[in-house]
Amino acid sequence: MKLPTLAALVFGSAILAAAPAHSGETGDFLDGIEAAFASYREAASYLRTGNVDLAALQLEDMAETWSALRERFEKTPPESFVDNPLFASTIADTGTAIKAALNAIDTDDAKAAAKALAPIPTSIGGMRRASGFYRMGDCIADAGKAMDALFVHKTTPPDLTDRTVAADVIAKGAVYAYVLKKCDAMAPQAMRGNDEFRRLFDGADASLARIPEAANTENGNLLYRLLIELKSFDRLIFFRFG
């Protein structure tokens, strides 16, 4: 049985560096991105619930952090990013996206602000990967893609009496489970021991373990419930740890 195309992307990412410690300018740059992205996650969470005031505060923090990164590194990239073909565009485009989101918030348009911010994770992740870096946030972004591939079976209920379709459901669940286990393994020890982290990752793992049961017993109602649970876990994992 052939796994979904996404699996090739996921397995291929294993050759990249899994968030080793870096010193000097490269370390400062990567740490600055992490700080900016922490504000991004909070802003995205607030925008999703329509709380534009708190989203604005987080975006202002992100704008300040990103501005400092641009001032220090835009013209003189850290050594690991000197030949990175995505560096210049990512630095510029992220700043533009933050500004667009803040402008949208000024008109209380949470949806437009969220739309402006949406490309940032993929853009930053692509830039890091182009220099050989694979961070926790990149792994969780891959997990989100795997979840999206599985979640299509919620909006379009599969015919589980068709064994090819059932096998596809099981395969997509296996890909998502694999990526989540990889994210769990690469998390810092203090994070892995965090009660909320364990609740979310272990909860998702428990739900994923029942996907084959739902598919093999042709239980569409169980599959639907599991997909709803998994989507909730996926969102919370991103907003808290992505």
C-alpha positions in Angstrom: 0.0 0.0 0.0 1.4 3.4 -1.0 1.4 6.1 1.6 0.1 9.6 0.7 2.5 11.9 -1.1 2.9 13.9 2.1 4.8 11.0 3.6 7.7 11.6 1.3 8.0 15.2 2.4 7.7 14.2 6.1 10.3 11.4 5.9 12.6 13.5 3.8 12.7 16.2 6.5 14.4 13.8 8.8 17.7 14.5 7.1 17.5 18.1 8.3 19.0 19.4 11.5 16.5 18.9 14.3 16.9 22.2 16.2 20.5 21.8 17.5 21.9 24.6 19.7 23.6 27.3 17.6 25.7 30.2 18.8 26.8 33.5 17.3 24.7 35.3 14.7 23.0 32.2 13.4 21.8 31.3 16.9 20.7 34.9 17.5 18.8 34.9 14.2 17.0 31.6 14.9 16.2 32.6 18.4 14.8 35.9 17.1 12.5 34.0 14.7 11.3 31.8 17.5 10.5 34.9 19.6 8.6 36.5 16.7 6.7 33.3 16.0 5.6 33.0 19.7 3.8 36.3 19.2 2.5 35.1 15.9 0.9 32.0 17.5 -0.8 34.1 20.2 -2.0 36.6 17.6 -3.4 33.9 15.4 -5.2 32.3 18.4 -6.8 35.6 19.3 -7.8 36.4 15.8 -9.5 33.0 15.5 -11.7 33.9 18.4 -12.3 37.4 17.2 -10.3 39.1 20.0 -8.7 41.8 17.8 -7.5 43.9 20.8 -5.3 41.2 22.2 -4.2 40.1 18.8 -3.1 43.7 18.1 -0.9 43.6 21.2 0.8 40.4 20.1 1.3 41.6 16.6 2.9 44.8 17.8 5.3 42.7 19.8 6.0 40.6 16.7 6.5 43.7 14.5 9.0 45.1 17.0 10.9 41.8 17.1 10.9 41.4 13.3 12.0 45.0 12.8 15.0 44.3 15.1 15.8 41.2 13.1 15.6 43.1 9.8 17.8 46.0 11.1 20.5 43.6 12.2 20.4 40.9 9.5 18.6 42.0 6.3 21.8 43.4 4.7 24.2 41.1 6.4 22.6 37.7 6.8 24.1 35.3 9.4 26.7 32.9 7.9 24.3 29.9 7.5 21.8 32.1 5.5 24.2 34.0 3.2 23.5 31.8 0.2 19.9 31.1 1.1 17.7 31.9 -1.9 14.6 32.5 0.3 16.3 34.7 2.9 15.7 38.2 1.4 12.1 37.5 0.3 11.1 35.9 3.6 12.5 38.8 5.6 10.7 41.4 3.5 7.5 39.5 2.9 7.0 38.7 6.6 7.4 42.3 7.5 4.8 43.2 4.9 2.4 40.6 6.2 2.7 41.8 9.7 2.0 45.4 8.6 -1.0 44.3 6.5 -2.4 42.4 9.5 -2.1 45.4 11.8 -3.8 47.6 9.2 -6.6 45.1 9.0 -6.9 45.1 12.8 -7.2 48.9 12.7 -10.5 48.3 10.8 -11.6 45.5 13.1 -11.3 43.0 10.3 -10.0 39.9 12.1 -10.5 37.7 9.0 -8.4 39.9 6.8 -5.7 40.0 9.5 -5.7 36.3 9.8 -5.5 35.9 6.0 -2.5 38.3 5.8 -0.6 36.3 8.5 -1.5 32.8 7.0 1.6 32.5 4.7 4.1 33.2 7.4 4.7 29.7 8.9 5.2 28.2 5.5 7.5 31.0 4.4 9.7 31.0 7.5 9.8 27.2 7.6 10.9 27.1 3.9 13.6 29.6 4.6 15.0 27.6 7.5 14.9 24.3 5.6 16.8 25.9 2.7 19.6 26.5 5.2 19.3 23.0 6.6 17.4 23.8 9.8 14.4 22.0 11.0 12.8 23.3 14.2 10.0 22.3 16.4 7.7 24.7 14.7 8.5 23.2 11.3 7.7 19.8 12.6 4.3 20.9 13.9 3.6 22.7 10.6 4.2 19.3 8.9 1.9 17.7 11.4 -0.8 20.2 10.5 -0.4 19.3 6.8 -0.8 15.6 7.7 -3.9 16.4 9.7 -5.4 18.4 6.8 -4.9 15.4 4.6 -6.7 13.1 7.1 -9.4 15.7 7.8 -10.8 15.6 4.3 -12.5 12.4 5.4 -14.6 14.5 7.9 -15.9 16.9 5.3 -16.4 14.1 2.7 -17.3 10.9 4.7 -15.4 8.0 3.1 -17.0 4.8 1.9 -15.3 2.5 4.4 -16.9 -0.6 2.7 -14.4 0.1 -0.1 -11.1 -1.4 1.2 -9.0 0.9 -0.9 -10.7 3.9 0.7 -10.4 2.4 4.2 -6.7 1.7 3.6 -6.2 5.3 2.5 -7.7 6.5 5.8 -5.4 4.2 7.8 -2.4 5.4 5.8 -3.1 9.0 6.3 -3.6 8.4 10.0 -0.3 6.6 10.1 1.5 9.6 8.5 0.0 12.0 11.0 0.9 9.7 13.9 4.5 9.5 12.6 4.9 13.2 12.4 3.5 13.8 15.8 5.9 11.2 17.3 8.8 13.0 15.6 7.7 16.3 17.0 7.3 14.8 20.5 10.8 13.3 20.3 12.5 16.5 19.2 10.9 18.7 21.8 13.1 20.0 24.6 12.9 17.7 27.7 11.3 20.4 29.8 8.5 20.8 27.2 8.0 17.1 26.9 7.5 16.9 30.7 4.9 19.7 30.6 1.4 18.5 31.7 -0.4 20.3 28.8 2.1 19.0 26.2 1.7 15.4 27.4 -2.1 15.8 27.5 -2.3 17.0 23.9 0.3 14.7 22.3 -0.8 11.6 24.3 -4.5 12.4 23.6 -3.8 12.8 19.8 -1.9 9.5 19.9 -4.7 7.7 21.6 -7.2 9.0 19.0 -4.9 8.0 16.2 -4.6 4.5 17.5 -8.3 4.0 16.9 -8.3 5.1 13.3 -7.6 1.6 12.0 -10.4 0.2 14.2 -12.9 2.7 12.7 -11.8 2.0 9.2 -11.6 -1.8 9.5 -15.0 -2.1 11.2 -16.5 0.4 8.7 -17.6 2.6 11.6 -18.1 6.0 10.0 -19.5 7.5 13.2 -16.5 6.5 15.2 -14.2 7.9 12.5 -16.1 11.2 12.5 -15.7 11.6 16.3 -12.0 10.7 16.1 -11.4 13.3 13.4 -13.1 16.0 15.4 -11.0 15.1 18.4 -7.8 15.1 16.3 -8.6 18.5 14.8 -9.0 20.0 18.3 -5.7 18.5 19.4 -4.0 19.7 16.2 -5.1 23.3 16.7 -4.1 23.4 20.4 -0.7 21.8 19.6 -0.1 24.5 17.1 -1.2 27.4 19.2 0.7 26.3 22.3 3.8 24.7 20.9 4.0 25.4 17.1 
